[in-house]
Amino acid sequence: MPDTVAVIDVGSNSIKLLVARAGIAPHSLETLFSETIETRISAGISRELPHLSDEAMQAGTQTIAELQRMAHNYHPSQTAIVATSAVRDAINGHEFVQAVFEATGLQIRILSGPEEATYIGQGLSCDPAIAGLTRFIQSDIGGGSLELIRFENGQIQQAISLQLGAVRLTEQFLQDKEAPLSTEIEQAIRRHVTEQLTTSGFDFQPTELPLIATGGAYTVSRAVLAAQTDCDIEQSPPHLERTTLTQLKNRLAPLSLHERLSIPHLPAARADIIPTALITIDTLLEVSGRSSLTHSFYNLRYGIAAHLLKL
């Protein structure tokens, strides 16, 4: 039997499981099972001294235990658990790591920004939809951070992590998350994201380099757009135009949180942060000089799995 591995990714806004093994084609992965549980452990991430609340740590530990139970059904030879921005930035992240270890026996590995970028890149290399693409820029937006990676000839040439995650910016700029997002708040978010991107030193040139996008913000946006045409996300085109994403932002931002909850395929746990995420995406496209992006499902989890399987 081929080796099977399980990867649990503890993100700021959700905790995700992937069970996979090596595919038939070279450098490919076969997904046996995947699950995402919306468990926002990152509340308070925008504070000067960010920390994980007792409630967040308890909920996160319970979710990880549940995903571990699901993974056991596939008898993985290895199970890896990694954490990113929320745990990395929290002053009490070590307490969460200890709580998870005591409950599950799993030792969380907290990834640095460069490590996260490297594994995301390794995951993308397994995506058959972009197979053979060796020069591109990759963007990943989570709850706590935005990663940008520049690939040249299949190798990482530049990688940065910016504190521009959707949860972080929503906490920073929205006093009332129940209310519609005003033009003034949108402009404030846009100015902040623009400043962070332009002063980061990231090289977006030439504009012909494709922009490949991973992470919850892009996945949810694509799912909502797919639902508008009565299409499942897996069957929807991964190529998303900036004009289409702008139209979605213009549709959702003026709605109250209660009204957004009725939008098909918009998870309730994401309804408060989706306008901020879409503003960030639009600003990224503007600053980078791109008119479109290509979404990929092959994110961090896939990179960790590929590493475990030595693909």
C-alpha positions in Angstrom: 0.0 0.0 0.0 1.3 3.5 -0.8 2.1 5.7 2.1 -0.7 7.9 3.3 -0.1 11.1 5.2 -2.4 13.5 7.1 -1.9 17.2 7.4 -3.7 19.5 9.8 -3.3 23.2 9.1 -4.2 25.5 12.0 -5.1 28.7 10.3 -6.3 32.0 11.7 -9.9 31.5 10.5 -10.2 27.8 9.9 -8.6 24.5 10.7 -8.2 22.1 7.8 -7.3 18.5 7.2 -5.9 16.8 4.2 -5.3 13.1 3.8 -3.3 12.3 0.7 -0.9 9.9 -1.0 1.4 10.1 -4.0 -0.5 10.2 -7.3 0.2 8.1 -10.4 1.7 11.0 -12.3 5.1 12.3 -11.2 5.1 14.9 -8.5 1.3 14.6 -8.0 -0.9 14.1 -5.0 -4.1 12.0 -4.7 -6.5 13.5 -2.2 -8.2 10.8 -0.2 -10.1 13.1 2.2 -10.3 16.8 3.1 -12.3 18.7 5.6 -12.4 22.4 6.7 -13.9 23.5 10.1 -14.4 27.2 10.6 -12.8 27.8 14.0 -11.6 31.4 14.3 -8.9 31.2 16.9 -7.5 34.6 15.8 -10.0 36.9 17.5 -7.9 39.7 19.0 -5.1 39.3 16.5 -5.0 43.0 15.8 -4.1 43.9 19.4 -0.7 45.4 20.2 -0.1 42.2 22.2 -2.1 39.6 20.3 -3.1 36.5 22.3 -5.4 33.6 22.0 -8.4 33.6 24.3 -9.2 30.6 26.5 -12.4 30.0 24.4 -10.4 30.1 21.1 -7.8 27.6 22.4 -10.5 25.3 23.7 -12.4 25.4 20.4 -9.2 25.0 18.4 -8.1 22.0 20.5 -11.6 20.3 20.1 -11.5 20.9 16.3 -8.0 19.4 16.0 -9.1 16.3 18.0 -12.1 15.9 15.7 -9.9 16.2 12.5 -7.4 13.7 14.0 -10.3 11.3 14.5 -11.3 11.7 10.9 -7.8 11.1 9.7 -7.4 7.9 11.7 -10.0 6.3 9.4 -7.3 6.3 6.7 -4.5 4.9 8.8 -1.9 7.5 7.9 1.7 6.6 8.3 2.5 10.2 9.3 0.3 13.0 10.7 1.7 16.5 10.7 0.1 19.6 12.3 1.3 23.1 11.5 0.2 26.5 12.6 0.6 29.9 10.9 -0.1 33.6 11.7 -2.5 33.4 14.6 -0.4 31.1 16.7 2.9 32.5 15.4 1.9 36.1 16.5 0.1 35.2 19.8 2.1 35.9 22.9 0.6 32.8 24.5 0.8 30.6 21.4 3.0 28.1 23.3 0.0 27.5 25.7 -2.1 26.5 22.8 0.6 24.2 21.5 0.8 22.5 24.9 -3.0 22.2 25.2 -3.2 20.5 21.8 -0.3 18.1 22.7 -1.9 17.1 25.9 -5.3 16.4 24.2 -4.1 14.7 21.0 -0.4 13.8 21.4 0.3 15.9 18.3 3.1 18.5 18.4 2.2 21.6 16.5 5.0 23.0 14.3 4.7 26.8 14.2 5.8 27.9 10.7 7.8 31.0 10.1 6.7 33.3 7.3 9.4 32.0 4.9 8.6 28.4 5.8 4.9 28.9 5.1 5.8 30.5 1.8 8.1 27.6 0.9 5.4 24.9 1.6 2.7 26.9 -0.2 5.0 26.9 -3.2 5.6 23.2 -2.9 1.8 22.7 -2.8 1.3 24.7 -5.9 3.8 22.6 -7.8 1.4 19.7 -7.4 -1.5 21.4 -9.0 -2.1 19.9 -12.5 -3.9 23.0 -13.6 -0.7 25.0 -13.5 1.7 22.2 -14.3 4.7 23.4 -16.2 4.3 27.0 -15.1 7.7 28.0 -13.8 7.4 31.8 -13.6 4.6 33.3 -11.6 3.7 35.3 -8.5 1.6 33.6 -5.8 -0.6 35.2 -3.2 -2.2 33.6 -0.2 -4.6 35.6 2.1 -5.5 34.1 5.4 -7.1 35.5 8.6 -3.8 37.0 9.9 -1.5 37.5 7.0 -1.0 37.9 3.3 1.9 35.9 1.7 3.5 36.9 -1.6 5.9 34.6 -3.3 7.8 35.1 -6.6 8.8 32.0 -8.5 11.4 32.0 -11.2 12.2 28.7 -13.0 10.3 26.9 -10.3 12.4 28.3 -7.5 11.4 30.9 -4.9 13.2 34.2 -5.6 11.3 36.4 -3.1 8.9 35.7 -0.3 7.3 38.0 2.2 4.6 37.8 4.8 2.5 41.0 5.5 0.0 41.5 8.4 -2.8 42.0 6.0 -5.1 39.0 6.8 -8.8 39.5 6.6 -9.5 39.0 10.3 -6.7 41.3 11.4 -7.8 44.1 9.1 -11.5 43.7 9.9 -10.7 44.1 13.6 -8.4 47.0 12.9 -10.8 49.1 10.8 -14.4 48.0 11.6 -15.9 49.2 14.9 -19.2 47.6 14.1 -19.0 44.4 12.1 -22.8 44.1 12.0 -23.1 47.3 9.9 -22.6 47.8 6.2 -19.0 48.7 5.3 -18.9 52.5 4.5 -17.0 54.1 1.7 -14.8 55.9 4.2 -13.8 52.6 5.9 -13.1 51.0 2.5 -10.8 53.9 1.5 -9.0 53.6 4.8 -8.4 49.9 4.3 -7.3 50.5 0.7 -4.8 53.1 1.7 -3.4 50.9 4.4 -3.0 47.9 2.1 -1.5 50.0 -0.6 1.1 51.4 1.7 2.0 48.0 3.1 2.4 46.5 -0.4 4.3 49.4 -1.9 6.7 49.7 0.9 7.3 45.9 1.2 9.8 45.9 -1.6 8.1 43.0 -3.4 8.8 42.9 -7.1 5.6 42.5 -9.1 7.2 43.0 -12.5 6.7 42.2 -15.3 2.9 42.4 -15.2 2.7 39.5 -17.6 3.7 37.1 -14.8 0.6 35.2 -13.8 -0.9 35.8 -10.3 -1.8 32.5 -8.7 -4.0 32.8 -5.6 -4.6 30.4 -2.7 -6.2 30.7 0.7 -9.7 31.1 2.2 -10.4 34.6 0.9 -10.0 33.5 -2.7 -11.7 30.2 -2.2 -14.8 31.8 -0.6 -14.9 34.5 -3.3 -14.8 31.9 -6.0 -17.5 29.8 -4.3 -19.9 32.7 -4.0 -19.3 33.7 -7.7 -19.8 30.0 -8.8 -23.1 29.9 -6.8 -24.4 32.9 -8.8 -24.3 30.7 -11.9 -25.6 27.6 -10.2 -22.2 26.0 -10.4 -20.1 24.1 -7.9 -16.8 25.6 -7.1 -14.9 22.6 -8.5 -16.6 23.0 -11.9 -16.2 26.8 -12.0 -13.4 28.5 -13.9 -10.3 29.2 -11.7 -9.6 32.4 -13.7 -11.1 35.4 -12.0 -11.2 38.8 -13.5 -10.7 41.9 -11.3 -13.9 43.4 -12.7 -15.9 40.4 -11.5 -14.3 40.5 -8.0 -15.0 44.2 -7.8 -18.6 43.6 -8.7 -18.8 41.0 -5.9 -17.2 43.5 -3.4 -19.7 46.2 -4.5 -22.5 43.8 -3.9 -21.5 42.6 -0.4 -19.9 45.6 1.2 -23.2 47.7 1.4 -25.0 44.8 3.1 -25.3 44.4 6.8 -23.9 41.2 8.4 -27.4 39.8 8.7 -28.0 40.3 5.0 -24.7 38.8 4.0 -25.7 35.6 6.0 -28.2 34.8 3.3 -25.7 34.8 0.4 -25.4 31.3 -1.1 -22.1 29.6 -0.3 -20.8 32.4 1.9 -20.0 30.6 5.2 -21.5 32.3 8.2 -18.1 32.4 9.9 -16.7 34.4 6.9 -19.6 36.8 6.4 -18.1 39.5 8.6 -14.6 39.5 6.9 -15.5 39.0 3.2 -15.8 42.7 2.4 -12.3 43.4 3.9 -10.9 40.4 2.0 -12.3 41.6 -1.3 -11.0 45.1 -0.8 -7.5 43.6 0.0 -7.7 41.5 -3.2 -8.7 44.4 -5.3 -6.0 46.6 -3.9 -3.4 43.9 -4.5 -4.5 43.6 -8.1 -4.3 47.3 -8.5 -0.8 47.7 -6.9 0.5 44.7 -8.9 -0.9 46.0 -12.2 -3.0 42.8 -12.8 -6.4 42.6 -14.2 -7.0 38.9 -13.2 -5.8 36.0 -11.1 -6.0 32.2 -11.1 -7.2 30.4 -8.0 -5.7 27.2 -6.9 -6.8 24.7 -4.2 -3.3 23.5 -3.7 -2.2 25.5 -0.7 -0.1 24.9 2.4 -1.6 21.5 3.3 -0.6 20.1 -0.1 2.9 21.4 0.3 3.3 19.8 3.7 1.9 16.5 2.3 4.3 16.7 -0.7 7.2 17.2 1.7 6.2 14.3 3.8 5.9 12.1 0.8 9.2 13.3 -0.6 7.6 14.3 -4.0 
